[in-house]
Amino acid sequence: MSDSTSSATRTLTITLPESEADQANQLAHEEEIALDEFFRRAVRAYKLQAIRGELDAFRKTFPPTNYTEQDVEALVHEMRREERESQVA
């Protein structure tokens, strides 16, 4: 489900300090996108940042591990191999 393909839209009027409005216009111009697309992307980025913050907080509830990136990769390969072998049996 993508917000950008939704046919229902709603017009919003926002008030920004002039300097922020100028910055938004400049950034949209640099990205070669319309101002409404700029704000859609800003909302998506804000939501993503909130989700990442929740994930970081959730990660902190787990005890630290001494696994290296190589350890994790090896474990993933091992689990996938075991899964394939169990499907064959």
C-alpha positions as CSV (number, residue, x, y, z in Angstrom):
1,M,0.0,0.0,0.0
2,S,1.5,3.3,-1.1
3,D,0.4,6.7,0.1
4,S,1.4,8.3,-3.2
5,T,-1.0,6.1,-5.2
6,S,-4.0,6.9,-3.1
7,S,-6.6,8.9,-5.0
8,A,-8.0,10.6,-1.9
9,T,-6.3,13.8,-1.2
10,R,-6.8,16.6,1.3
11,T,-5.6,20.2,0.9
12,L,-3.8,21.6,3.9
13,T,-2.8,25.2,4.6
14,I,0.3,25.6,6.7
15,T,2.0,28.6,8.1
16,L,5.8,28.7,8.2
17,P,8.3,31.4,9.1
18,E,9.5,33.0,5.9
19,S,13.0,31.6,6.3
20,E,11.6,28.0,6.6
21,A,9.3,28.5,3.6
22,D,12.2,29.7,1.6
23,Q,14.3,26.7,2.7
24,A,11.5,24.3,1.7
25,N,11.1,25.9,-1.7
26,Q,14.9,25.9,-2.2
27,L,15.2,22.2,-1.2
28,A,12.3,21.2,-3.4
29,H,13.9,23.1,-6.3
30,E,17.2,21.4,-5.7
31,E,15.5,18.0,-5.7
32,E,13.5,18.9,-8.8
33,I,10.3,18.0,-7.1
34,A,7.0,19.9,-6.4
35,L,6.6,21.5,-3.0
36,D,3.7,19.1,-2.2
37,E,6.0,16.1,-3.0
38,F,8.6,17.7,-0.8
39,F,6.2,17.7,2.2
40,R,5.0,14.2,1.5
41,R,8.6,13.0,1.6
42,A,9.1,15.0,4.8
43,V,6.2,13.3,6.5
44,R,7.4,9.8,5.4
45,A,10.9,10.7,6.7
46,Y,9.5,11.8,10.0
47,K,7.5,8.6,10.4
48,L,10.6,6.5,9.5
49,Q,12.6,8.4,12.1
50,A,10.0,7.7,14.7
51,I,10.0,4.0,13.9
52,R,13.8,3.8,14.0
53,G,13.6,5.5,17.5
54,E,11.1,2.8,18.6
55,L,13.4,0.1,17.3
56,D,16.4,1.5,19.0
57,A,14.6,1.7,22.3
58,F,13.4,-1.9,21.8
59,R,16.9,-3.1,21.0
60,K,18.1,-1.6,24.3
61,T,15.8,-3.9,26.2
62,F,18.0,-6.9,25.1
63,P,21.3,-7.8,26.8
64,P,24.4,-7.0,24.7
65,T,25.9,-9.8,22.7
66,N,29.4,-10.5,21.5
67,Y,28.4,-11.5,18.1
68,T,30.3,-10.0,15.2
69,E,28.9,-9.3,11.8
70,Q,30.6,-12.4,10.5
71,D,29.0,-14.5,13.3
72,V,25.6,-13.3,12.4
73,E,26.2,-14.0,8.7
74,A,27.4,-17.6,9.5
75,L,24.3,-18.2,11.7
76,V,22.0,-17.0,9.0
77,H,23.6,-19.4,6.5
78,E,23.5,-22.2,9.0
79,M,19.8,-21.6,9.7
80,R,19.0,-21.4,6.0
81,R,20.9,-24.7,5.3
82,E,19.0,-26.4,8.2
83,E,15.7,-25.1,6.8
84,R,16.5,-26.4,3.3
85,E,17.5,-29.8,4.7
86,S,14.3,-30.1,6.8
87,Q,12.2,-29.4,3.7
88,V,14.0,-32.1,1.7
89,A,13.5,-34.7,4.5
